[in-house]
Amino acid sequence: MKTGRHGGMRRLLVAGVAVVLLAGCATSRLTSANYARINDGMDRADVVAILGEPAEMVSGSLLGESGGGAVWRQGDTVVVIQFAGDRVAGKQIVKGRAVGLLDWLE
């Protein structure tokens, strides 16, 4: 089968579109099931292994204890994990329209 002058470009374009579509279908790590796996006292590295790298980090100290929080965002879901030292001290998940309130507060 002989390919025309533009046949190679057409195949390249189709392959490129397929890659973009498949990348868009990648499964999210920011799920309710993964959120449920996060427990108080869990190590920060274990949280990152479950949720991936956070979008934002906030740090500080209270009563001589270093800590802070990490924020993960994807679509209409935001997960916030508070750390005391390198251990989980609390967690929140916000989904849907309430996520817009978080953006407004910033």
N, C-alpha and C positions, 0 to 999 in steps of 0.2 A: 504494500500500500504506500503510495507516494504522498508525502505531506507537502502542502503548499507552503508558500513563504511565511504565512502567518500561523501555520499549524503549531509550531513550537511555542510561539508567544501565547497562543490560546491555551495550550496545555499548562504553561507556566502560570497563567492567570487563574485557571481553574484550581491548580494546586495551591496557589496563594490564598484564594478564597476559602478553600477547605481547611487550611491551617488556621485561619482567623476564626472560622466557625467552630472548629474543635477547641480552640483555646477559650472561646466564650462559653463553652459547655463544661469547662473544668469544674469539678465538684468543689464546693466551698467547704472550708474547714470551720467556718463560723456557723455552726448548726446548734440546734437545741440539744442534740445528743452529745456533742462535744462539750457544750457548756455544762451539762450535767456531770461530766467527768471531772470537772474542776472542783476540788475540795479544799476547805480551810486547812492550812498547814502544808499544802503541796508546794514543792520547790518551783521557783520561777522557770527554770530550764524545762521542767516537765510541762508547765503550762504552754510554753513556746512550742514544745514538741507536739502538743495537741492542736493549738490554734494558729500556729505560725507566728511570724514576727509581728509585733503590734504596730499600728499606724502611728501612735503617739505614746510618749512616756512622760510622766510627771513625777518629780521627786521632791522629797522634803524630809523633815524629821519632827518627831513629837516626843517630848519627855526623854530626849536622848536616844531614841530609837529611830534609825533611818528607815525610810520606806517610800512609798509613793504609789503610783497607779499606772496601769497600762490600758490603752484603748484600742480595740479592734473595730473596724467599720467595714461593712459590705452591704451595699444596697440599702434596704430599710432595716438593717440590724446593726446595733451597736452593743458591744460587750465591754464592760469596764471591770478590771480586776484590781483590787487594792492589795498592796504588799506591805508587810512589816518585816524589815530585813529582806531576805530573799524568799519569804514564805507567804502564801495566800492568806490574807486576813479578811477578805470579803469579795463579793462579786455581784454584778447586776447585768441584766440583759434588757435591752429596750428594742422593741420591734414596731414596725408600722409607722403610723402618723406621728407618734410621740418622738421619733427620731428628729423631726424638724424642730422640736423644742430644744433639743440639745444644741443644734446649730445656732439657734437664736440666742442661747445663753452665752455662747463663746464671745 
